[in-house]
Amino acid sequence: MSTESSDAKWTPMATAKKTTAPQCVNCGNQVTRQFARVFGDNRDVVHACPDCSTYREMKTSDFIPKEQR
């Protein structure tokens, strides 16, 4: 049994904005560091994720602006 007070409320959405995990630049969804390393640009910036793009587009990097490649 826990000795903590049951009055404490867990608010997961309140702390979600304070994470250092990478996010998709296009839609803002959180992605893993490994996903950013594989599908991100040379600085591990993710310009598209599975929620806003297809894996074919992510693999070919056609959606990344040329000045950021």
N, CA, C and O atoms as a printed pandas DataFrame, in Angstrom:
     atom_number atom_name residue_name chain_id  residue_number  x_coord  y_coord  z_coord
0              1         N          MET        A               1    0.822   -1.182    0.000
1              2        CA          MET        A               1    0.000    0.000    0.000
2              3         C          MET        A               1    0.866    1.246    0.000
3              4         O          MET        A               1    1.935    1.281    0.609
4              5         N          SER        A               2    0.403    2.229   -0.669
5              6        CA          SER        A               2    1.137    3.482   -0.781
6              7         C          SER        A               2    0.856    4.373    0.419
7              8         O          SER        A               2   -0.246    4.369    0.967
8              9         N          THR        A               3    1.858    5.129    0.817
9             10        CA          THR        A               3    1.688    6.054    1.940
10            11         C          THR        A               3    1.413    7.474    1.461
11            12         O          THR        A               3    1.257    8.386    2.273
12            13         N          GLU        A               4    1.351    7.665    0.139
13            14        CA          GLU        A               4    1.095    8.995   -0.412
14            15         C          GLU        A               4   -0.372    9.366   -0.281
15            16         O          GLU        A               4   -1.245    8.500   -0.227
16            17         N          SER        A               5   -0.621   10.632   -0.233
17            18        CA          SER        A               5   -1.985   11.140   -0.137
18            19         C          SER        A               5   -2.729   10.863   -1.436
19            20         O          SER        A               5   -2.156   10.971   -2.520
20            21         N          SER        A               6   -3.977   10.515   -1.330
21            22        CA          SER        A               6   -4.782   10.248   -2.522
22            23         C          SER        A               6   -5.305   11.542   -3.144
23            24         O          SER        A               6   -5.981   11.503   -4.173
24            25         N          ASP        A               7   -4.999   12.688   -2.530
25            26        CA          ASP        A               7   -5.442   13.975   -3.054
26            27         C          ASP        A               7   -4.611   14.432   -4.247
27            28         O          ASP        A               7   -5.035   15.311   -4.998
28            29         N          ALA        A               8   -3.432   13.843   -4.428
29            30        CA          ALA        A               8   -2.560   14.255   -5.524
30            31         C          ALA        A               8   -3.166   13.802   -6.850
31            32         O          ALA        A               8   -3.520   12.635   -7.017
32            33         N          LYS        A               9   -3.278   14.731   -7.779
33            34        CA          LYS        A               9   -3.853   14.438   -9.094
34            35         C          LYS        A               9   -2.734   14.343  -10.113
35            36         O          LYS        A               9   -1.848   15.197  -10.147
36            37         N          TRP        A              10   -2.768   13.326  -10.931
37            38        CA          TRP        A              10   -1.783   13.155  -11.992
38            39         C          TRP        A              10   -2.327   13.806  -13.241
39            40         O          TRP        A              10   -3.417   13.458  -13.695
40            41         N          THR        A              11   -1.593   14.738  -13.803
41            42        CA          THR        A              11   -2.024   15.451  -15.007
42            43         C          THR        A              11   -0.969   15.252  -16.084
43            44         O          THR        A              11   -0.048   16.061  -16.198
44            45         N          PRO        A              12   -1.086   14.185  -16.883
45            46        CA          PRO        A              12   -0.057   13.906  -17.882
46            47         C          PRO        A              12    0.042   14.957  -18.970
47            48         O          PRO        A              12    1.137   15.184  -19.486
48            49         N          MET        A              13   -1.031   15.597  -19.336
49            50        CA          MET        A              13   -0.992   16.593  -20.401
50            51         C          MET        A              13   -0.301   17.879  -19.938
51            52         O          MET        A              13    0.218   18.626  -20.768
52            53         N          ALA        A              14   -0.287   18.144  -18.653
53            54        CA          ALA        A              14    0.351   19.355  -18.153
54            55         C          ALA        A              14    1.868   19.268  -18.271
55            56         O          ALA        A              14    2.527   20.290  -18.457
56            57         N          THR        A              15    2.432   18.070  -18.166
57            58        CA          THR        A              15    3.884   17.925  -18.228
58            59         C          THR        A              15    4.373   17.517  -19.610
59            60         O          THR        A              15    5.584   17.477  -19.828
60            61         N          ALA        A              16    3.505   17.218  -20.531
61            62        CA          ALA        A              16    3.913   16.748  -21.853
62            63         C          ALA        A              16    4.655   17.825  -22.639
63            64         O          ALA        A              16    5.489   17.488  -23.479
64            65         N          LYS        A              17    4.390   19.080  -22.404
65            66        CA          LYS        A              17    5.024   20.163  -23.151
66            67         C          LYS        A              17    6.458   20.432  -22.681
67            68         O          LYS        A              17    7.198   21.144  -23.360
68            69         N          LYS        A              18    6.863   19.876  -21.534
69            70        CA          LYS        A              18    8.180   20.151  -20.979
70            71         C          LYS        A              18    9.196   19.074  -21.329
71            72         O          LYS        A              18   10.253   19.014  -20.701
72            73         N          THR        A              19    8.922   18.245  -22.283
73            74        CA          THR        A              19    9.812   17.149  -22.628
74            75         C          THR        A              19   10.894   17.612  -23.596
75            76         O          THR        A              19   10.711   18.574  -24.342
76            77         N          THR        A              20   12.023   16.910  -23.570
77            78        CA          THR        A              20   13.111   17.235  -24.487
78            79         C          THR        A              20   13.144   16.278  -25.667
79            80         O          THR        A              20   14.077   16.317  -26.469
80            81         N          ALA        A              21   12.146   15.428  -25.781
81            82        CA          ALA        A              21   12.084   14.482  -26.894
82            83         C          ALA        A              21   11.873   15.229  -28.204
83            84         O          ALA        A              21   11.221   16.273  -28.226
84            85         N          PRO        A              22   12.419   14.700  -29.295
85            86        CA          PRO        A              22   12.237   15.370  -30.594
86            87         C          PRO        A              22   10.776   15.408  -31.015
87            88         O          PRO        A              22    9.984   14.540  -30.647
88            89         N          GLN        A              23   10.436   16.422  -31.787
89            90        CA          GLN        A              23    9.077   16.570  -32.297
90            91         C          GLN        A              23    9.115   16.800  -33.796
91            92         O          GLN        A              23   10.091   17.313  -34.343
92            93         N          CYS        A              24    8.042   16.413  -34.438
93            94        CA          CYS        A              24    7.893   16.634  -35.872
94            95         C          CYS        A              24    7.691   18.128  -36.120
95            96         O          CYS        A              24    6.843   18.756  -35.485
96            97         N          VAL        A              25    8.461   18.690  -37.032
97            98        CA          VAL        A              25    8.353   20.111  -37.353
98            99         C          VAL        A              25    7.036   20.402  -38.061
99           100         O          VAL        A              25    6.475   21.487  -37.905
100          101         N          ASN        A              26    6.541   19.449  -38.834
101          102        CA          ASN        A              26    5.331   19.643  -39.629
102          103         C          ASN        A              26    4.065   19.651  -38.777
103          104         O          ASN        A              26    3.238   20.554  -38.906
104          105         N          CYS        A              27    3.907   18.641  -37.899
105          106        CA          CYS        A              27    2.648   18.532  -37.152
106          107         C          CYS        A              27    2.808   18.658  -35.638
107          108         O          CYS        A              27    1.810   18.800  -34.932
108          109         N          GLY        A              28    4.047   18.609  -35.118
109          110        CA          GLY        A              28    4.270   18.787  -33.691
110          111         C          GLY        A              28    4.185   17.531  -32.855
111          112         O          GLY        A              28    4.339   17.602  -31.636
112          113         N          ASN        A              29    3.944   16.376  -33.467
113          114        CA          ASN        A              29    3.871   15.131  -32.700
114          115         C          ASN        A              29    5.249   14.726  -32.198
115          116         O          ASN        A              29    6.260   14.944  -32.866
116          117         N          GLN        A              30    5.271   14.135  -31.013
117          118        CA          GLN        A              30    6.517   13.667  -30.422
118          119         C          GLN        A              30    6.975   12.376  -31.101
119          120         O          GLN        A              30    6.163   11.494  -31.380
120          121         N          VAL        A              31    8.279   12.271  -31.365
121          122        CA          VAL        A              31    8.867   11.072  -31.954
122          123         C          VAL        A              31   10.036   10.632  -31.077
123          124         O          VAL        A              31   10.503   11.397  -30.233
124          125         N          THR        A              32   10.503    9.413  -31.274
125          126        CA          THR        A              32   11.628    8.920  -30.488
126          127         C          THR        A              32   12.939    9.466  -31.040
127          128         O          THR        A              32   13.001    9.922  -32.182
128          129         N          ARG        A              33   13.979    9.416  -30.224
129          130        CA          ARG        A              33   15.307    9.864  -30.667
130          131         C          ARG        A              33   15.830    8.984  -31.801
131          132         O          ARG        A              33   16.491    9.467  -32.721
132          133         N          GLN        A              34   15.526    7.688  -31.723
133          134        CA          GLN        A              34   15.957    6.789  -32.788
134          135         C          GLN        A              34   15.256    7.138  -34.099
135          136         O          GLN        A              34   15.890    7.131  -35.155
136          137         N          PHE        A              35   13.968    7.441  -34.051
137          138        CA          PHE        A              35   13.241    7.848  -35.252
138          139         C          PHE        A              35   13.864    9.119  -35.835
139          140         O          PHE        A              35   14.020    9.229  -37.051
140          141         N          ALA        A              36   14.218   10.073  -34.980
141          142        CA          ALA        A              36   14.840   11.310  -35.453
142          143         C          ALA        A              36   16.199   11.035  -36.076
143          144         O          ALA        A              36   16.568   11.682  -37.056
144          145         N          ARG        A              37   16.947   10.090  -35.527
145          146        CA          ARG        A              37   18.258    9.758  -36.072
146          147         C          ARG        A              37   18.137    9.103  -37.441
147          148         O          ARG        A              37   18.963    9.350  -38.320
148          149         N          VAL        A              38   17.111    8.268  -37.633
149          150        CA          VAL        A              38   16.945    7.543  -38.893
150          151         C          VAL        A              38   16.248    8.397  -39.953
151          152         O          VAL        A              38   16.713    8.465  -41.091
152          153         N          PHE        A              39   15.149    9.044  -39.599
153          154        CA          PHE        A              39   14.335    9.761  -40.580
154          155         C          PHE        A              39   14.522   11.279  -40.551
155          156         O          PHE        A              39   13.949   11.981  -41.384
156          157         N          GLY        A              40   15.307   11.793  -39.616
157          158        CA          GLY        A              40   15.539   13.232  -39.544
158          159         C          GLY        A              40   16.628   13.670  -40.505
159          160         O          GLY        A              40   17.230   12.853  -41.201
160          161         N          ASP        A              41   16.868   14.968  -40.530
161          162        CA          ASP        A              41   17.928   15.487  -41.390
162          163         C          ASP        A              41   19.282   15.310  -40.691
163          164         O          ASP        A              41   19.379   14.569  -39.713
164          165         N          ASN        A              42   20.311   15.976  -41.179
165          166        CA          ASN        A              42   21.654   15.823  -40.613
166          167         C          ASN        A              42   21.769   16.319  -39.174
167          168         O          ASN        A              42   22.718   15.967  -38.474
168          169         N          ARG        A              43   20.823   17.123  -38.732
169          170        CA          ARG        A              43   20.802   17.610  -37.350
170          171         C          ARG        A              43   19.727   16.901  -36.525
171          172         O          ARG        A              43   19.351   17.380  -35.455
172          173         N          ASP        A              44   19.226   15.751  -37.022
173          174        CA          ASP        A              44   18.185   14.950  -36.371
174          175         C          ASP        A              44   16.885   15.723  -36.170
175          176         O          ASP        A              44   16.150   15.470  -35.215
176          177         N          VAL        A              45   16.602   16.659  -37.063
177          178        CA          VAL        A              45   15.335   17.384  -37.044
178          179         C          VAL        A              45   14.358   16.610  -37.921
179          180         O          VAL        A              45   14.648   16.331  -39.084
180          181         N          VAL        A              46   13.203   16.264  -37.364
181          182        CA          VAL        A              46   12.195   15.485  -38.089
182          183         C          VAL        A              46   11.247   16.451  -38.769
183          184         O          VAL        A              46   10.552   17.222  -38.108
184          185         N          HIS        A              47   11.222   16.406  -40.102
185          186        CA          HIS        A              47   10.360   17.303  -40.877
186          187         C          HIS        A              47    9.010   16.673  -41.187
187          188         O          HIS        A              47    8.088   17.380  -41.593
188          189         N          ALA        A              48    8.870   15.368  -41.008
189          190        CA          ALA        A              48    7.599   14.671  -41.203
190          191         C          ALA        A              48    7.640   13.366  -40.421
191          192         O          ALA        A              48    8.699   12.755  -40.281
192          193         N          CYS        A              49    6.495   12.940  -39.914
193          194        CA          CYS        A              49    6.392   11.701  -39.142
194          195         C          CYS        A              49    5.299   10.824  -39.752
195          196         O          CYS        A              49    4.618   11.266  -40.677
196          197         N          PRO        A              50    5.111    9.605  -39.269
197          198        CA          PRO        A              50    4.076    8.726  -39.840
198          199         C          PRO        A              50    2.657    9.289  -39.728
199          200         O          PRO        A              50    1.771    8.875  -40.476
200          201         N          ASP        A              51    2.432   10.220  -38.810
201          202        CA          ASP        A              51    1.096   10.798  -38.677
202          203         C          ASP        A              51    0.773   11.815  -39.768
203          204         O          ASP        A              51   -0.398   12.055  -40.063
204          205         N          CYS        A              52    1.813   12.421  -40.375
205          206        CA          CYS        A              52    1.538   13.455  -41.373
206          207         C          CYS        A              52    2.201   13.174  -42.723
207          208         O          CYS        A              52    2.154   14.016  -43.620
208          209         N          SER        A              53    2.818   11.998  -42.873
209          210        CA          SER        A              53    3.518   11.673  -44.112
210          211         C          SER        A              53    3.575   10.153  -44.270
211          212         O          SER        A              53    3.266    9.407  -43.340
212          213         N          THR        A              54    3.973    9.711  -45.454
213          214        CA          THR        A              54    4.159    8.277  -45.679
214          215         C          THR        A              54    5.629    7.927  -45.490
215          216         O          THR        A              54    6.494    8.799  -45.563
216          217         N          TYR        A              55    5.909    6.651  -45.247
217          218        CA          TYR        A              55    7.298    6.228  -45.079
218          219         C          TYR        A              55    8.094    6.422  -46.373
219          220         O          TYR        A              55    9.298    6.673  -46.321
220          221         N          ARG        A              56    7.454    6.311  -47.504
221          222        CA          ARG        A              56    8.145    6.534  -48.784
222          223         C          ARG        A              56    8.623    7.980  -48.879
223          224         O          ARG        A              56    9.750    8.231  -49.304
224          225         N          GLU        A              57    7.777    8.932  -48.488
225          226        CA          GLU        A              57    8.178   10.334  -48.499
226          227         C          GLU        A              57    9.294   10.606  -47.494
227          228         O          GLU        A              57   10.222   11.365  -47.775
228          229         N          MET        A              58    9.196    9.986  -46.330
229          230        CA          MET        A              58   10.233   10.187  -45.323
230          231         C          MET        A              58   11.560    9.597  -45.761
231          232         O          MET        A              58   12.611   10.173  -45.480
232          233         N          LYS        A              59   11.534    8.464  -46.442
233          234        CA          LYS        A              59   12.767    7.802  -46.868
234          235         C          LYS        A              59   13.469    8.575  -47.983
235          236         O          LYS        A              59   14.699    8.616  -48.012
236          237         N          THR        A              60   12.725    9.183  -48.893
237          238        CA          THR        A              60   13.319    9.891  -50.017
238          239         C          THR        A              60   13.672   11.337  -49.691
239          240         O          THR        A              60   14.396   11.977  -50.454
240          241         N          SER        A              61   13.185   11.854  -48.594
241          242        CA          SER        A              61   13.464   13.235  -48.147
242          243         C          SER        A              61   12.970   14.284  -49.128
243          244         O          SER        A              61   13.524   15.383  -49.175
244          245         N          ASP        A              62   11.953   13.981  -49.905
245          246        CA          ASP        A              62   11.428   14.952  -50.867
246          247         C          ASP        A              62   10.701   16.118  -50.199
247          248         O          ASP        A              62   10.540   17.173  -50.813
248          249         N          PHE        A              63   10.268   15.948  -48.972
249          250        CA          PHE        A              63    9.500   16.976  -48.298
250          251         C          PHE        A              63   10.395   17.973  -47.562
251          252         O          PHE        A              63    9.900   19.001  -47.099
252          253         N          ILE        A              64   11.700   17.703  -47.439
253          254        CA          ILE        A              64   12.614   18.603  -46.739
254          255         C          ILE        A              64   13.040   19.713  -47.699
255          256         O          ILE        A              64   13.475   19.429  -48.815
256          257         N          PRO        A              65   12.922   20.948  -47.285
257          258        CA          PRO        A              65   13.371   22.050  -48.155
258          259         C          PRO        A              65   14.865   21.896  -48.482
259          260         O          PRO        A              65   15.646   21.480  -47.626
260          261         N          LYS        A              66   15.258   22.228  -49.707
261          262        CA          LYS        A              66   16.638   22.017  -50.168
262          263         C          LYS        A              66   17.659   22.770  -49.327
263          264         O          LYS        A              66   18.774   22.283  -49.139
264          265         N          GLU        A              67   17.306   23.948  -48.816
265          266        CA          GLU        A              67   18.259   24.708  -48.018
266          267         C          GLU        A              67   18.508   24.082  -46.637
267          268         O          GLU        A              67   19.467   24.455  -45.961
268          269         N          GLN        A              68   17.663   23.142  -46.213
269          270        CA          GLN        A              68   17.828   22.494  -44.917
270          271         C          GLN        A              68   18.387   21.078  -45.031
271          272         O          GLN        A              68   18.598   20.428  -44.007
272          273         N          ARG        A              69   18.631   20.585  -46.238
273          274        CA          ARG        A              69   19.141   19.222  -46.414
274          275         C          ARG        A              69   20.603   19.124  -46.053
275          276         O          ARG        A              69   21.190   18.046  -46.143
